[in-house]
Amino acid sequence: MTDRCLVLDAWPVMEWFRGREPARAAFRELLPEAARGRLSLCMSRINLGEIYYSTAKSFDDVTATALVRQLTAILIEIVSVTDADVDAAAKLKAHYRISYADAFAAVLSIDRSAALVTGDPDFLPLASDGVVQLHWIGA
């Protein structure tokens, strides 16, 4: 296993799923690196839920279930949240204009001392303040 860890926000997964560039290509480059053990990918269970409900709303439950199964099969560690994570996410949400789900991605990034893979501009103020480090794959 590697020491290099990246935390996934829901944003790059949804962009990959919808085939939107440049995030699609960037996300697709990360997957073989994870398969080779050169990096580890993780995601908060809250963000996995966000992916499910977004996909189900745009498509249907069958598509959402298939996408979640695919994600858990491609070497993405899904991390359940603790009470401390909920408290930390609530504090971030109170101070930054991010969604509650995004706050959990940030908390996991902080906890793992890992860059957050995203292209969501809502995270830029957190990066600017030194709260999180970003692995930017947006336009």
Contacts in CASP RR format, 6 or more apart in sequence:
PFRMAT RR
TARGET T0000
AUTHOR 0000-0000-0000
METHOD contacts of the structure
MODEL  1
MTDRCLVLDAWPVMEWFRGREPARAAFRELLPEAARGRLSLCMSRINLGE
IYYSTAKSFDDVTATALVRQLTAILIEIVSVTDADVDAAAKLKAHYRISY
ADAFAAVLSIDRSAALVTGDPDFLPLASDGVVQLHWIGA
1 37 0 8 1.000
1 40 0 8 1.000
2 37 0 8 1.000
2 38 0 8 1.000
2 39 0 8 1.000
2 40 0 8 1.000
4 38 0 8 1.000
4 39 0 8 1.000
4 40 0 8 1.000
5 39 0 8 1.000
5 40 0 8 1.000
5 41 0 8 1.000
5 42 0 8 1.000
5 112 0 8 1.000
5 113 0 8 1.000
5 114 0 8 1.000
6 30 0 8 1.000
6 39 0 8 1.000
6 40 0 8 1.000
6 41 0 8 1.000
6 42 0 8 1.000
6 114 0 8 1.000
6 115 0 8 1.000
6 116 0 8 1.000
6 117 0 8 1.000
6 135 0 8 1.000
7 41 0 8 1.000
7 42 0 8 1.000
7 43 0 8 1.000
7 44 0 8 1.000
7 105 0 8 1.000
7 108 0 8 1.000
7 109 0 8 1.000
7 112 0 8 1.000
7 114 0 8 1.000
7 115 0 8 1.000
7 116 0 8 1.000
7 117 0 8 1.000
8 41 0 8 1.000
8 42 0 8 1.000
8 43 0 8 1.000
8 47 0 8 1.000
8 76 0 8 1.000
8 105 0 8 1.000
8 116 0 8 1.000
8 117 0 8 1.000
9 43 0 8 1.000
9 47 0 8 1.000
9 102 0 8 1.000
9 105 0 8 1.000
9 116 0 8 1.000
9 117 0 8 1.000
9 118 0 8 1.000
9 119 0 8 1.000
9 120 0 8 1.000
9 123 0 8 1.000
10 43 0 8 1.000
10 47 0 8 1.000
10 48 0 8 1.000
10 49 0 8 1.000
10 50 0 8 1.000
10 51 0 8 1.000
10 54 0 8 1.000
10 101 0 8 1.000
10 105 0 8 1.000
11 23 0 8 1.000
11 118 0 8 1.000
11 119 0 8 1.000
11 120 0 8 1.000
12 23 0 8 1.000
12 26 0 8 1.000
12 27 0 8 1.000
12 117 0 8 1.000
12 118 0 8 1.000
12 119 0 8 1.000
12 137 0 8 1.000
13 27 0 8 1.000
13 43 0 8 1.000
13 51 0 8 1.000
13 71 0 8 1.000
14 51 0 8 1.000
14 54 0 8 1.000
14 55 0 8 1.000
15 23 0 8 1.000
15 24 0 8 1.000
15 27 0 8 1.000
15 119 0 8 1.000
15 138 0 8 1.000
16 23 0 8 1.000
16 24 0 8 1.000
16 27 0 8 1.000
16 28 0 8 1.000
17 55 0 8 1.000
17 67 0 8 1.000
18 24 0 8 1.000
22 137 0 8 1.000
22 138 0 8 1.000
22 139 0 8 1.000
23 119 0 8 1.000
23 137 0 8 1.000
23 138 0 8 1.000
26 137 0 8 1.000
26 138 0 8 1.000
27 117 0 8 1.000
27 137 0 8 1.000
30 39 0 8 1.000
30 41 0 8 1.000
30 117 0 8 1.000
31 74 0 8 1.000
31 75 0 8 1.000
33 39 0 8 1.000
34 40 0 8 1.000
34 41 0 8 1.000
34 74 0 8 1.000
34 75 0 8 1.000
34 76 0 8 1.000
35 74 0 8 1.000
35 75 0 8 1.000
40 75 0 8 1.000
40 77 0 8 1.000
41 75 0 8 1.000
41 76 0 8 1.000
41 77 0 8 1.000
41 117 0 8 1.000
42 76 0 8 1.000
42 77 0 8 1.000
42 78 0 8 1.000
42 79 0 8 1.000
42 108 0 8 1.000
42 112 0 8 1.000
42 114 0 8 1.000
43 71 0 8 1.000
43 76 0 8 1.000
43 77 0 8 1.000
43 78 0 8 1.000
43 79 0 8 1.000
43 105 0 8 1.000
43 108 0 8 1.000
44 78 0 8 1.000
44 79 0 8 1.000
44 81 0 8 1.000
44 85 0 8 1.000
44 101 0 8 1.000
44 104 0 8 1.000
44 105 0 8 1.000
44 107 0 8 1.000
44 108 0 8 1.000
45 78 0 8 1.000
45 79 0 8 1.000
45 80 0 8 1.000
45 81 0 8 1.000
46 81 0 8 1.000
46 89 0 8 1.000
46 100 0 8 1.000
46 101 0 8 1.000
46 104 0 8 1.000
46 105 0 8 1.000
47 101 0 8 1.000
47 104 0 8 1.000
47 105 0 8 1.000
48 68 0 8 1.000
48 71 0 8 1.000
48 78 0 8 1.000
49 68 0 8 1.000
49 101 0 8 1.000
50 101 0 8 1.000
51 64 0 8 1.000
51 67 0 8 1.000
51 68 0 8 1.000
51 71 0 8 1.000
52 64 0 8 1.000
52 65 0 8 1.000
52 67 0 8 1.000
52 68 0 8 1.000
53 64 0 8 1.000
55 63 0 8 1.000
55 64 0 8 1.000
55 67 0 8 1.000
56 63 0 8 1.000
56 64 0 8 1.000
71 78 0 8 1.000
72 78 0 8 1.000
79 108 0 8 1.000
81 89 0 8 1.000
81 104 0 8 1.000
81 107 0 8 1.000
85 104 0 8 1.000
85 107 0 8 1.000
85 108 0 8 1.000
85 111 0 8 1.000
88 103 0 8 1.000
88 107 0 8 1.000
88 110 0 8 1.000
89 100 0 8 1.000
89 103 0 8 1.000
89 104 0 8 1.000
89 106 0 8 1.000
89 107 0 8 1.000
90 103 0 8 1.000
92 98 0 8 1.000
92 103 0 8 1.000
92 106 0 8 1.000
92 107 0 8 1.000
92 126 0 8 1.000
92 131 0 8 1.000
93 99 0 8 1.000
93 100 0 8 1.000
93 103 0 8 1.000
96 103 0 8 1.000
96 122 0 8 1.000
96 125 0 8 1.000
96 126 0 8 1.000
96 131 0 8 1.000
97 122 0 8 1.000
97 125 0 8 1.000
98 106 0 8 1.000
98 122 0 8 1.000
98 123 0 8 1.000
98 126 0 8 1.000
99 122 0 8 1.000
102 120 0 8 1.000
102 122 0 8 1.000
102 123 0 8 1.000
105 116 0 8 1.000
105 118 0 8 1.000
106 116 0 8 1.000
106 123 0 8 1.000
106 126 0 8 1.000
106 131 0 8 1.000
106 132 0 8 1.000
108 114 0 8 1.000
109 115 0 8 1.000
109 116 0 8 1.000
109 132 0 8 1.000
109 133 0 8 1.000
110 131 0 8 1.000
110 132 0 8 1.000
114 133 0 8 1.000
115 132 0 8 1.000
115 133 0 8 1.000
115 134 0 8 1.000
115 135 0 8 1.000
116 123 0 8 1.000
116 132 0 8 1.000
116 133 0 8 1.000
116 134 0 8 1.000
116 135 0 8 1.000
117 134 0 8 1.000
117 135 0 8 1.000
117 137 0 8 1.000
118 134 0 8 1.000
118 135 0 8 1.000
118 136 0 8 1.000
118 137 0 8 1.000
118 138 0 8 1.000
119 134 0 8 1.000
119 136 0 8 1.000
119 137 0 8 1.000
119 138 0 8 1.000
119 139 0 8 1.000
123 132 0 8 1.000
123 134 0 8 1.000
124 134 0 8 1.000
126 132 0 8 1.000
127 133 0 8 1.000
127 134 0 8 1.000
END
